[in-house]
């Protein structure tokens, strides 16, 4: 990881235990000090998989859980991190199907998608881009993954109430999008349409509500010492 704030590692190391989302949103992490996410505190992280774990690491089915476990150990060792999970009532958005139904299809597991990259919790991702637009293609993802990857900037936790329990192929048009980045094997989108307009593209809708939100509470964390 190069030139990134350390708070990014928290999003990769810990995932919600309920709801099926791949990541906590920033609003679900309580007690994160400013230096973990500020532009003035950026780091390079160079980590290595132990030789004894390499065979398991090369298994795509095992790699996401291994990555979370190893990142948690790194944060606990270098930042003296102590966390616990909690729940609280907070504003949420309920993700529901729009009046005309979803505008995407259930995936065909046997259909190849050359060049697509694997995603946390399954499915793959690819994109097309020129100077004026970006087109994102997701293959074989759940609605919970969609909420994490593309709707997570809505400012609230998203509750999936679509009733869509399968895996789906979908495309999102991102006109005027600035290029995104990739860190730790996870695509980080650039600037583009709001979560509400993306949901509308897909025949879905975000509705404000109250709900129980799982949070990750930081009890203790220290700045890492220099190598």
Order of alpha helices (4+ residues) and beta strands (2+ residues): alpha-beta-alpha-alpha-beta-beta-beta-beta-beta-alpha-beta-beta-beta-beta-alpha-beta
